[in-house]
Amino acid sequence: MCLRTYLPRPSKITYLASNGDLYFKGNIMPIHRVNPENQSSLQDIYATDASQHSLPKYRLPKGRTEPRAAYALVRDELMLDGNSRQNLATFCTTWVEDEVKQLMTEAVDKNMIDKDEYPQTAEIENRCVHIIADLWHADKSRETIGCSTTGSSEAAMLGGLAFKWQWRKRREAAGKDTFKPNIVTGPVQICWQKFARYFDVEIREVPLEGDALGLKPQDLRKYCDENTIGVVATLGVTFTGVYEPVEALAKELDAIQRDLGFDIPIHVDAASGGFIAPFIQKDLVWDFKIKRVRSINASGHKYGLAPLGCGWVIWSSKEDLPEELIFYVDYLGGNMPTFALNFSRPGGEIIAQYYNFLRLGWDGYTAVQKACSDTAQWLGAELAKIKQFEMVYDGHGGIPAVAYKLKDENCGFTLYDLSERVRMRGWLIASYPLPLNRQTTVVQRILIRHGVSRDLAQLLLDDLKRAIDHLLENPVPNSTAKPGFHHA
């Protein structure tokens, strides 16, 4: 029989009868008949219909899937991904505090671009811009301007576009043509090649000569001319982690202006180093202290410690961002200026960046970046003891990373083989050739980020040594292993 009476409080369910009635022990509360076939929350997830069939992968399923089951199916597929904490090829944040996750969840509905609807989120973005501008020694007597972006790629393109527009205005004012703009760089991340192609600018990527790992002052006269819209100096070269000498590059451009009359600005691509150098390399002169540096970009989601999807670009002053690149939009409410390439995007990453600024402060960022740098330098010293390796970058003077090559290319294995071998233990390590004129040199690079402890680095080192021993005992004379990593 089915009992339906009213008593003060519910009690425990004893069992679900085959006819769908719920039976209680002791006190009874008002209930309704339950159809167990429609209550998959009462079933084991892997006994539901959804889990017993292969769902369509490239078209919508005809019917609906119970939320718990859909979540479980998606989660199970994600188990096939690697462990992000062991991905030492990426620059991006892979560890965040629980409070960051909570803020991201609470901000899931906030559209960063809709500043009229979300004015406090817009204010937080503005605070971050000023905090970063202060960190990079922007002139306090001039108005700070900058914005958040989805990452350094977008931020770099904005810096390049500002250069192109400023150059074009100068050329037009002088009555000269504007057909052949170029930008001079060392070995840069692919975003600069995208910028050049998308916005019709010739990229003059200076080849690496001798043992060079980046752009050198003596390279500039050969590649700069009256059509050069700017020079890109990289604070943390993607391929090795070294810093290019921004101050020395600026002095050479001063000399070029004095001798040839070309006034060429610098954009610093500080995707990684912009949140490292201010804290642990305080004597390095690279930022807005140098008058020729007109704009800087950095990735909040790299060593800025924010979650993925956060970048920043700051101009030295309002005059460095051409008004032609600013659009005013009123269809979201208000009259909103925007000068990013993207439009709608989530605000959670910006909020999380601000949380980190508050949470860590100057002392906290210094402690985090010093710990990363110390671990990288320790790892570099240990790797230098491996007789098969020759260090290319040992973690001193640049970002927290190491890079090395094989002393003997005929030792029975390649660095690609080594990458494949340690991947069996879950480690993802980048192996690739150096760019332009040094393509025959293959290096392996390991990045030390927040969350990569000394103990974790020791485990990696042990696995590297075991992998090398295995490859020496089992040579791969006709290796087919190839690069599996890209710098995009």
Summary of the structure (lengths in Angstrom):
residues: 488
radius of gyration: 28.0
end to end distance: 67.0
largest distance: 101.6
contacts: 1543
relative contact order: 0.12
helix: 38%
strand: 16%
